[in-house]
Amino acid sequence: MTVDYDACRKNMVECQLCTNGIIDEDIIRFFEDIPREFFLPDEKKPFAYVDEDIMLDEDEFLLEPLIHARLLQLAALKKSDVMLNIGDSTGYVSAVAANLVGTVVTIEKKAGLLDRAREIWAAHSTCNVATVEGVYVDGSPENGPYDVILINGAVVNLPEKLKDQLAVNGKLLYVHRPTPLGSGKIKVITRVDENEFSEVTYHDSSAPYVDGFAPEEEFVF
């Protein structure tokens, strides 16, 4: 079966994003321009533009387009921003963000995870993405502070150490999903000053848990 990915991409933008409140012209343009299928293994490419998360492994996934776009729109990104990108298992999120901010620091949780993405970034002259190997929940404090921290998926409890990596006026965005049985809501935390943070809750959103941010398993005897 031959898939017309260009038509699928256009349909995704028109039917999933533009009809659900995505109005930022730059976000729309880069969702139109950057092929999601490039960042997926061959067996997953036909599903690149479905309106749901694409699972790649037990705790690796590509977030559904609308949730991804809402997070970026709420971030109100600027070309001068430095972004910390957490939970980007494919490199696609970094590719989009690289067109909207000055620098993207992407955490690679294991060596080689983003090898495919690095080849694609290089082929398309995306030179403002830096990868650092580390643990998602730890962030990357040595490269901060950050104007934006984006967690690509659901979180139960947000570690204080991630908030501490924000610059003043910086934003941290994620899906807060308190229990596995329910959906969640997008939350935006803004660092007001060195010791004060504000929090705003937005859309109902469903997303898988990012590795390290899921509920701890409870043992029943």
C-alpha positions, 0 to 999 in steps of 0.5 A: 500500500502506498501512502500519500504522506503529503496529503496525510500531513495536510489533513492532519493540520487542517482537521486535527490542529486548525479545528481545535484552536491551533492558530499560531502560524509558525507552529502550523507552518512547521507541522505542515513542512516537517515530515513526521514519518521520517522520524519513525521506524518503517513499520510505524510510518503509515500511522504517522498522522493518526490523531493518537500517540504512536507507541514505539516501545513500552515507554517510548512514543511520539505524542499525538499531533494536537497535544504536541501543538497545544504544548508548543502554542502555550509555551509562546516560544521566541527565537531567543529561547533556550528549550530543554526537551524531555521525552522526545524518543524520535527527534521529531519534537526537537525538529519542530522546536528548532525552527521556533527557538534559538537552541534545543537541548534534548535529553537522550536517555540511552546512547543511540536512541536519537541516531536516526534523528541526528541523521535527519537533522543533519540532512535538513541543516538543523544545527541548533539541537544539542543532545545530552545523555541523561535521565529524564527526571533529572533534566540537564541543570548544567546547560540551564537555565531554560526559557522553556522546559517541555515534557513530552507526555504525562507526569504524576509528580513534577520534581522540584529540581526541574522547576529549579532549572527554569530561568525567571519568566521561563515556562515548564509545560507537561500533561498532569495525569494523576492516575493511570485510569484517568486522563490529564490536563496540560499544566504550565508552570511559570517562574515568577522570580527566584523563589516563586512559581505560578501554575495554570491548568489548561485543556483536558489531555490524554498522554502516556507517561514519560519514562520516570514520571509514571506512578510507582507500582503498589504491591498488594500482599 
